Amino acid sequence: MDLKEKISLETFENKQFRIKLIEPENNQEAVLTHYLHNSKNGVSQFYKKGAVDFTKEILEYKYPEEKITTKVAEEALQYGIFDTFQVPFPPLENPKFKFIDLFAGIGGFRLALQNLGGKCVFTSEWDKEAKRTYKANFGETPFGDITKEETKKYIPDGFDLLCAGFPCQAFSIAGKRGGFEDTRGTLFFDVAEIIKRKQPKAVFLENVKGLRNHNGGKTLATILNVLRNDLGYFVPEPQIVNAKDFGVPQNRERIYIVGFHPNTGINEFTYPTPLDKKVTFADIKEKEVPATKYFLSTQYVQTLENHKARHESKGNGFGFQIIKDNEISNAVVCGGMGRERNLVLDHRITDFTPTTHIKGTVNREGIRKMTPREWARLQGFPDSYIIPVADASAYKQFGNSVAVPAIQATAKEILKLINIIK
Ligand SMILES: C[S@@+](CC[C@H](N)C(=O)[O-])C[C@H]1O[C@@H](n2cnc3c(N)ncnc32)[C@H](O)[C@@H]1O
């Protein structure tokens, strides 16, 4: 058996391998990659047993003729048999702080926090396709359903910052400002529970702007009440932050909620000031775009226009917009608030895709969809970010993600206050 032969993480995507070893809702791959990513910071001990067990299974699968003992598996891990760091955004050598990435999606928070010198020590995301994108870029597989104790038990102690762009669901609250127990059954309850158990120095939550008025303002009031009064965190007034103020040509407003542990003694926080940098679609536009894939037929454009007119005549919005090069895009979304209201989107997902007007090209007026790479750029993801999934998944993932520069600017202010960075 050659322990020097590297095993790629892509092996796990091999169908046969999956059928044999990885059942759905199985955290083995997450445990192993979390172990490998934390080998230098003490957190790895936490994941060691699971990592050794899984390595043993992998080696037994790869070398059926050999006798694989626990010791062999341990040695294999020590020799660095897994090829997990050949990715665009590997962990930093000398990180300044630790954070966890909940509802991780494709790692918008992680990218921002790594840029500021952070080390992610736990991540959770249950969507299979989002996990694929995450793994391709960070070399780490997120854990699954965060509502399960089986997942929560893997969260290590001693991290500085908790990040969560949690989906907003309706709470049904009897009183005006509900408490911890009133949020049971919602994803915020799980976030609050993790804060309670782990007591991080700071928390950074992100949500849609509509959270402010959700359930007549009761949802936000409850969230703030739980953070401030039940958990004792200092939480300044939440802020609506627009991505366009932080260097990307996208009009995307999101609500940011930050909080500081009572022991930090912090009782003041200032959100970052908008940059004085104006960008337009031209700055992120792809030069070469395959005509057949992204340009629309005249007929299709007409259908979209008709839909839009019909929706607007009823006073409803319709998420499709034609923009010029010198304009900025509306928020890229995947169904937007519709998802929170549980409306099922039909197959015309492209209806929700902003399009841009390009002069003098195919399809008469040359109207085309934006490409996934353009959506990535609108969210501030660098071009080295790998998009390993089909377009439909990519639009969904970038639409669900965060504007990285706006997150980074806010996180920087948080970290400065808790004396982690200057
Ligand atoms: C609004 S998105 C957050 C995206 C993320 N901030 C990013 O940068 O890509 C919310 C994510 O939570 C995930 N999610 C929802 N419920 C979950 C659960 N119970 N456990 C783990 N992930 C969950 C969804 O699949 C979705 O990707």
The ligand as an SDF file (V2000), in Angstrom:
LIG
                    3D

 27 29  0  0  0  0  0  0  0  0999 V2000
  -29.6840   32.7590    2.6380 C   0  0  0  0  0  0  0  0  0  0  0  0
  -28.7120   31.3500    2.3600 S   0  0  0  0  0  0  0  0  0  0  0  0
  -27.1400   31.8310    3.0360 C   0  0  0  0  0  0  0  0  0  0  0  0
  -26.0570   31.8890    2.0030 C   0  0  0  0  0  0  0  0  0  0  0  0
  -24.6640   32.1770    2.5070 C   0  0  0  0  0  0  0  0  0  0  0  0
  -24.5950   33.2860    3.4290 N   0  0  0  0  0  0  0  0  0  0  0  0
  -23.6890   32.3890    1.3560 C   0  0  0  0  0  0  0  0  0  0  0  0
  -22.8170   33.2320    1.4210 O   0  0  0  0  0  0  0  0  0  0  0  0
  -23.7990   31.6950    0.3320 O   0  0  0  0  0  0  0  0  0  0  0  0
  -29.2980   30.2260    3.5650 C   0  0  0  0  0  0  0  0  0  0  0  0
  -28.7090   28.8270    3.4570 C   0  0  0  0  0  0  0  0  0  0  0  0
  -29.1330   28.0510    4.5760 O   0  0  0  0  0  0  0  0  0  0  0  0
  -29.2350   26.7030    4.1620 C   0  0  0  0  0  0  0  0  0  0  0  0
  -30.0640   26.0020    5.1530 N   0  0  0  0  0  0  0  0  0  0  0  0
  -31.3850   26.1640    5.3710 C   0  0  0  0  0  0  0  0  0  0  0  0
  -31.7820   25.3740    6.3790 N   0  0  0  0  0  0  0  0  0  0  0  0
  -30.6920   24.7070    6.8200 C   0  0  0  0  0  0  0  0  0  0  0  0
  -30.4750   23.7360    7.8410 C   0  0  0  0  0  0  0  0  0  0  0  0
  -31.4590   23.3250    8.6230 N   0  0  0  0  0  0  0  0  0  0  0  0
  -29.2120   23.2670    8.0290 N   0  0  0  0  0  0  0  0  0  0  0  0
  -28.1900   23.6920    7.2460 C   0  0  0  0  0  0  0  0  0  0  0  0
  -28.3470   24.5990    6.2460 N   0  0  0  0  0  0  0  0  0  0  0  0
  -29.5780   25.1010    6.0380 C   0  0  0  0  0  0  0  0  0  0  0  0
  -29.8460   26.8180    2.7760 C   0  0  0  0  0  0  0  0  0  0  0  0
  -29.6030   25.6560    2.0090 O   0  0  0  0  0  0  0  0  0  0  0  0
  -29.1570   28.0660    2.2140 C   0  0  0  0  0  0  0  0  0  0  0  0
  -28.0250   27.7470    1.4560 O   0  0  0  0  0  0  0  0  0  0  0  0
  1  2  1  0
  2  3  1  0
  2 10  1  0
  3  4  1  0
  4  5  1  0
  5  6  1  0
  5  7  1  0
  7  8  2  0
  7  9  1  0
 10 11  1  0
 11 12  1  0
 11 26  1  0
 12 13  1  0
 13 14  1  0
 13 24  1  0
 14 15  1  0
 14 23  1  0
 15 16  2  0
 16 17  1  0
 17 18  1  0
 17 23  2  0
 18 19  1  0
 18 20  2  0
 20 21  1  0
 21 22  2  0
 22 23  1  0
 24 25  1  0
 24 26  1  0
 26 27  1  0
M  CHG  2   2   1   9  -1
M  END
$$$$
